[in-house]
Amino acid sequence: MEENKVFRLIWRFNAIIIMGAGLLAIAVLAFSAISILGSVTRERQVSNVVNLNQESKIEEDLRFGEVREITATPYLMLPLSSHQSYDRPSYQKTTDSTRNFLFFNSETGKRHWLLESNEYLIISDNTIAEPTLESQPNPVLAILYSIVKEDTDENKTLNNNDSFSIALSKPDGLEYREILTEIERILGYKVIDRETLVLFYQKENKAYFTNVSFNDFSFSQPEELPTVGKN
């Protein structure tokens, strides 16, 4: 009889352990399922994307971003950002992108837009400063922009995968000029002096360089760089 009692206790103890393990496994599976469902259905946010799909119900909000000072000038840049929200199967997607810049003269209060339209995507902008050896802030000579104007990969969005135009403006945002189109990448640039910028870029899988004048943003005939192993 005593042995039967011991076996019953052991059996009950094992049953409790098995039941506890089963409940724990169910809890883990439920947590995993909830996590997977949440990751699938949660809002997804991306940058530098403009949705052009007219079949999607797109909610768009235009707002100003943070003010940026242009070194050694009275001018400020206020980016105009686009926030789009639209539904995709099983989740909601939101996009943020820069569509324009408002230039503001802090001394006079005068302001103007860089572009006449907010339809394009500005994927990058860089202030180009004069090279000096002094410790003071270097004066800005121009601002360099990369602007997507067309959906070249035909996926109903403007994004970093599309070809873009290279443009320049003066530090106050005036004298805007697009100098090169259908560009795939900017490889880099260097300020030679107050007059000249050498710009390297990729187009149709080939690398080129050109010299750009800061005076009127005219540029020399682009020259192709040698392919690997050739001069």
Disulfide bonds with the S-S distance in Angstrom:
none
